[in-house]
Amino acid sequence: MPEPARRRPPGRAPLTREGFRRATDVSRETLARFDAYVAVLGKWQRRINLVSAASLADVWRRHLLDSAQLRPHVPESCARLVDLGSGAGFPGLALAILGVAGVELIESDERKCAFLAEAARATGAAVTIHRARIESLPEVRADVITARACAPLAKLLGYAARFRGPETRCLFLKGADIDKELTEATKYWKLRCTRVPSQSDPTGTILQIHEFAREPRP
């Protein structure tokens, strides 16, 4: 799903490739893999709408750092990470490039899945791509569930419930409407969560959900 357009704060220069390297401390080899990702994204963006056109001017911050900031929150023991509504591969494909094991990308759009397959080949990322609607997939247990620009939180939790186990951690990248989304979600769900400020967006939040369950209907 294309990322909603966001205005860059006045005077904030785009993050450079070197700035991304310093912020994430990735190796030269990993940085080269992200170079390949950016190249494929730019080529395919001319064919299909993967991300907002304006965001490509700050691709290293808006998409790559935005995704990479989740890496420290993924347990080293993670064996299966399910990325909901992967779109252009953020954050799931980026996390696979960073070495997260067992990444599964779920995307219903055929052309976006073709992009994800090419980006995975170009970067050498080990991912499984599911071309399907989230609700049509068999229920499995994931160690980590990620999502960005997929759905409002109340609906997103319904999707995530299909892949939840007793120790599953959800990592959702959310924007300025997080308070509104949480208020709406708690009408239908009990949840225990932690909010972490985004490194890439001053209005953004990493929402870590440790436990969630449906509120019983009256």
Buried (B, 14 or more C-beta within 10 A) or exposed (E): BBBEEBEBEEEEEEBEEEBBBEBBEBEEEBBEBBEBBBEBBEEBBEEEBBBBEEBBEBBBBBBBBBBBBBBEBBEEEBEBBBBBBBBBBBBBBBBBBBBBBBBBBBBBBEEBBBBBBEBBEBBEBEBEBBBEEBEEBEEEEBBBBBBBBBBEBBBBBBBBBBBBEEEBBBBBBBBEBBEEBBEBBEEBBEBEBEEBEBBBBEBBBBBBBEBBEEEEEE
